[in-house]
Amino acid sequence: MRWPLVVIMLVVGFILWDRFDNDGAYTADVERSFREASLEMPGGWKLPTITFNRDPLKQ
């Protein structure tokens, strides 16, 4: 039980350090990387939506 808490504390500490002391350099790079990767996908980036496989009015 201690190890997951230690890992969570390290991740939160890194994010806080990066955001406040490092001007968000690392997290901005990760966000930019995700944006570039999503633009390279065949359909590009789309807003997530909920879809149903069957017609709800049909029985």
Buried (B, 14 or more C-beta within 10 A) or exposed (E): EEEEEEEEEEEEEEEEEBBEEEEBEBBEEEEEEEEEEEEEEEEEEEEEEEEEEEEEEEE
